[in-house]
Amino acid sequence: LPFLEVLDLLNADSRAFVYLHDQEGRFYYLSTGVTRVTGYSPEEWEVHYSTYLTDNPLNRQVHEHTRLALESGCKQPPYEAEIRHRDGRKLLLEINETPLKQNGRVSGLVGLARDISDQRRLLHLEKQFDSFLKTCPIPTIVYDLQGLMRECNPAFESLFGWSREELRGKTVDFVPEAERDATRAGIRKVLGGQVLNDFETRRLTRSGALLEISLTSFRLTDESGHPTGIIVMLRDVTARKTLERELRHRLAFEESLVQSSMDGIIAVDRQGLVIAFNQGAARIMGYTPEEVIGKIPVEKLYPPGKAREVKKALLSDRFGGPGKLIGYRTELLTQKGEVVPMRLSGSLLSEGGQEMGSVGFFHDLTIQKNMEEALLREKAITEELVDGSPIPTFVLDRNQQVVFWNRACVELTGVSRLEMVGSREIWKPFYPEERPVLANLI
């Protein structure tokens, strides 16, 4: 049944599967979704429908609904069933079944099983092929093997301007000359059994407007597996492509202004692919722009997990507001695998409220970090030298508070460092009553 092929493809990322079983209750068709949902292959499901049912009392209605549907030839209301997953888990399925009739007699049931264990609402996929076409929001057209239009949906009519009545039984002359060779090659692939996903092309409307199209196409077959036609789903991505081109043009112009920057500047599109990489970034990371632009996803430029942290920070309001980063500390990974500390400022790039990518300005903190570490080492060494000096030594800050009290002071006065650090009463270890010491007067 052609509509099962459509349902199966549409279920490619869902938690549902389609099945057929005969009057004895033995499955003879299951879509590939059964493996994703239950863990068992379609071949392992070619058994009686009760094989994987649990002992949950809920399952009593399974037998009752099946019996009524087969005996009466009437569609039963949706019901729930519990089955065992391959890994031992219990799954709650929502079952929708319809009797299949041949020569006026019920020959079995066709059903759609949805995993509702953790999902309440899923796309309803039990309607027949005509119903799917009418309601699908994606412009869709069905061809026979001669390339003549068999069916199209309202979304196709709305986008391209032709009515179903005008096109039925005819060829659709909407492929530009420049796209015909690629289109013929695509048709050969589909007829050979391949699925075209996100195939980028262009098509003409009835008025002559040229649209950028992202196309998905697959072959329809009959019960014997023989090809019966081709279904094509055409998404209009003209606006998106225009925005992406404008973004690239704008970044190309801006890139000429920022190549002299000592800081690294890296821009990515909304898929995370690097589209701008200036000489400052090249100097820091060791890549050439030609090695990165359009070839490396941005997460490869970070140590593991860092790109996700940056994206999360960019979307939060903690570092300059949503969509902005100001002075954010992170790290980059050089071509040699070295981790480089960075101060990052960046923002999302958008057009008309639609995210188009992001840009980041990276300042290398290696020298600053090395200086900080050197100063800390120097401070530690100095403090150790002074603390270990046999000469009693203490230090007051500008507020006359004790900030350092070495071991010799402790031994001389018997007053601990804990008692003195932070105190303004420097006189106490030396005099019976308050009076200034020399350090107060300097």
N, C-alpha and C positions, 0 to 999 in steps of 0.2 A: 504494500500500500504506500503510495508516494508520500502521503502526509506523515507517515511514521518516520521517514527519512528526515523530514523537516523538523519534526518534534525532537528527534534524536540529536540533530545538529544544534538546535536551540537550547537543548538541555546540557550542552557541553560543559557548562560551568555551574550547573544547578544541582540541587539535591533531589533529583527525581529520575524516574525511569519508566519506560513504556513496556508493556508486556502483552502477550497473547497466550491464552491457554485453551485447550480443547474441552469437549464435554466431560471428559474424565478428570479434568482438573490438572492436566499435565502441561507445563509451559513448553511452547515451541518457538517463541520469539521473545527476546528481551533486548532492549537497547543497551548500549555500552554504559549508560549511566548506572546500571545495576551494580557494576563493580565499584564505582565511586561511592555509591550509597551503602552497599552491604558488605563489600570486600570480596564477594564471590564473583567469578566470571559468569558470563551468560551461559556457557556450557554447563557449569555447575548448577545452574538454575533450571536446567532441562529435566525437572523432576515434578512431582505432585506439589500443588501450591501449599500444602500443609507441612512440607518437610522442614522449613525453617521457622515455623510458628513456635512461640513459647507456650508454656502452660498457663499463661494469663487467662483468666475467665473472660476477658474482653474478646478473646479470639473465637468464642462461641458464635458470635454474630458473623464471623467470616464464612463459616459453613452455611449458615442460614441465608445470608445474602446471595452467596454463590448458587445455592440450590434454587432459590426463588427466581434469580435472573435466568438460569438455564431452563427452568420449567415454564416460566411465563413468557420469556422472550422480552421482558420489560426491563428497562434500566432501573437499577436500585439506587437509593440515595447514598451519598458518600458515607463511608464508615471508617473506623480506625482499627488497626491491627498491630500486634507487637511481634517482631521477629528477632532472631539472633544474628548479630553481626559476626563476621568471621573471627574478630578478635575477642568475642565473648560478650561484647556490649549488647544491651537491649535497645532496639530502635522502635520508635512509634511512627507508624506510617498512616497517612491518610489515603484511602483507596477510593478511586472513582472508576467504575466499570460499566461497560455497555455490551449487550449481547451482539455477537456477530451472526448474521443470517446468510445462508446460501440456499438458493432455490426455495425460499420461504421458510426454511427450518433453521433453528438456532444451532450453530456449529461450534460455538465457544464464546469466550469473552475477551474483549480488549480492555486493558486497564492502564491507568496512570497512578503510580505509587509515589507519594511525596514524603520525604523525611521531615516530620514536624517536631522532632525531638527538641530542637533548639531554634526552630523557625516557625513563625505563625502564618506567614503569608508568602506564598510563592506564585510565580507566574502560572496561570491556569493553562494547561497544555493538552486538554482532552478534546478540544474542538477539532473539527475536521479541517482539511486543507483550505477550503474556501473561506471558512470563518477566520482562519489565521491570516489569510491575505487581506481580508477586509479590515481587520483591526490592527494589523502590524503598522507601527508608525514609520517604519523604514520603507522607502520606495522599493518595491519588489516587482519583478517581472519574471514570467515563466515562459521558456521557449520549448518547442518540440525539437526533434533531432534535425529538422530541416532549417532551423533558425527562424521559424515563424512564431509569432507571439500567440501563446495559448491563453494567458491570463496576466493581469496586472492589478495592483491594488489602488485604492483611492490616494494613498500617499504618493504613488508614482504619477498618477494623473495630476495631482496638485503641483508637484515639483516640475514636471516636464511639459505639461500643457496639453497632452493628447488624452482623449478618452479611450476607455477600454473598447468601445464599439468601433472606433476608428482603426484600432490597431489589430484587433483579433484576426488571426489567420494571415497576417501580413508581416513583412520585415519592418523593423524599426530603424529608420535612417537617422540615427543620432550619434554615430561614431565619427569624430573628425578624421580627416585623411591621415593626419600625423599619428593617430592612435590605432590605425587599422591593423598594422602588422603585429603590434603587441597584443591587440585584442584577439586576433586569429590564433596566436600562440597560446593565449590563455584559454581559449575555447578547447584547443586540442588537449591541454593539460586536464581540464575538467572532464572532458569526455573519456579521458584515460583513467579517470578515477581520483584525480587529485582535487583538493579543496583550495581555492584561492582565498586567502585571508588578507584584508587590508591592501588589496591591489590598487595602487594609485594610478588613476587615468583621468581622462576628461570626456565629457559628453555634452551634446548640444540640446537645448530645449527647442520646443516647437517655434518659439520666437527668434531663435538663432543665438541666444545667450550661451556662452561657454562656461560650463561648471567644472570645478575641480571635484573629483569623485573618489571616494574610498570604497572599493568594491569587494564584496564577498560572493563567491559563486561555488556551487557544488552540483553534482549530477543527481538526477532522480532516476530511480530504477523500479522495476516491477518486482513481484514476489519472487521471481526466478533470478533476480539480479541483473536483468537485461536493462540497459539504459533506455529511458523513455523521454528524457528531456533535460533541461538545465534550468536551475533557478538562480537568479541574480538579484542581489540586494545592494542598492546603491545609496551611499550616504553622501550628502552634499557637504563637502568640507571647504568650500570656496572661501568663506569668511575666515576660517582658521588658517588656511594656507596664505591668504592675503596678509593676515596679521603676522604670521611667522616670517614672511618675506620682508615685511616692513621692519620687523624687529632685527632681522639680519642686516638689512640695509643701514638701519640706524646704528647698530653696533659696529658695522664696518667703518662708518664715518667716525664714530667716537673712538674707535680703536686707533685711528691715525693720530688722535690727540693725546692718547695715553701711553703710546709705546715707549715714550721717553721716561715714564714714571719709574722710579726705583722700586716702588711697591708692586707686588704682583696683583694683576687684575684678571679675574677669571669670570666668565659669564657662561651660563648653561641655559638650554631650552627647557620646556616644561617636562620633557622626558629625562632630564638630567645629563644630556649629552653636551660636552663642552663646545661652545660656538665662538668663544673669544678667549685668547690666552696671550697676554702681552709679553714683551721682552723681560719685564721685571719678574714675572712668574717663571719664565724660562731660566733666568739667572738663579732664582731661588731653588728651583726643582730639578734642573738639569735636562728637562725635555726641550725640544724645539716646538714652536707653535704648530708646525706641520705634523709632528708626531701625535699631537693631542687633539687639535680642532676636528670635530666631526668623527673622531675615532675612539676616544676614551670617555667612559662615563665618569662623572665627577667623583663618585665614591671611591674610584681607584686612586685618586690623588690624596686620600685621607688614610690614616691608620684605621684598622677595622673598627667599625662602630661610630667613628667620629662624624662621618657625613650625616648619619641619622640624628646625632646630637645637634649638629648645626641646623638642620632643617627644623627640628623641634624648637630650638631657640628662636629661629627666624619667625616662626608662627606664633610664638608666645609674646607677651607684653612686658617681659622682664628686662629686655636689653635694648630698649628704644621704641617699643611699641610693636604691635603686630605687623609683620612684613618688613621689619627693620632690625638691623644689628649694629650696635655702636660699641666699639672697644671690646669685643668678645674674644676671650682667650681660647685658642684651639691649636691644632697641630696639622701639618701637612707631611706627606710622605714623598721623598725625592725619588728620582729614577733609580738611585742606588740603594733605596730602601732605608735611608736615614730619616729620622723623625725630626722635623724642624718646628720650634715653637712659633706661633703666629698670633698677632692681634688682628682680628677680622672686623671689618665694617662692611655692611652690605644691605641689599634690599631686594624685594620681589619686583619683577617687571610685569606690568599688566597693561591691558588695553581694553577700554570699555568694561572694566570690572572683571575681565577674564585673565587669569594668570598665564603669562607667556614664558616665564623663566625667572632667573635671578642673576644678580651680579655681586661679586665680592671683591673687596680691596684688602689685600693681605700684606701686613707689615712684619718683616722678619725680626723676631725678638732674640735671635741667637746671641748677638753681641751684648744686648741689654741683660739677657739671662746670665751670660758668662760673667759680666761685670758684677751683677748682684751676687752671684755665687762667690766671686772673688772677695767682694766686700764682706760677705758673711764669714768667709774663712779668716780674713784678716781680723775681723772683729773678735772672732772666737779665739784666735791666737793671742791678740792683745789682751783680752780679758783674762786668758789663762796665765799670761806672763805677769799681769798686775796682781791677779788673785794669788799667784804663788810667790809674790815678792815678800821678803822678810820685813819690809818696811810697811808699817800700818798705813793703809791708804783708803780714803773714802772719797766719793764724788757727790756733789750737790748739783741739782739742776737749777734753772733760772727761778724756780719757785721755792728754792731753799729746801727741797725735799731730797732725801738721801736716795740715790739711784745705784750706788755701788758701795759695798762694805766688804773689804777683802779679809782673808783668813787671819792675817796678822792683827787686824783690828779686833777680830773676835777673841784671839788669844790674849791681846793686851787688856781689853776691857771686860771680857767675860760676857759681853752682850752679843746675842746671835744675829746673823744676817737677816733672818726672818723678822726679828723685832725692829731692825733699823731701816731696811729698805722701804721707802714710801713715807717714812717719818720726817717731820720737820723739827723734832726735838733732838738735834745733834749734840746739844750740850749735856744731856743726861749721862752718857757714859763717862764724861770727864769732870763734871762739876756737880756739887750738891744742889745748886739752885740755877735757875735759867740765866744765862749770859751768852753773848755771842762768842763764837770761836773764830779763828783767823779766816776760815773758809767763808764765813758769813760776810766778812768785810772786804774780800777781794772782788 
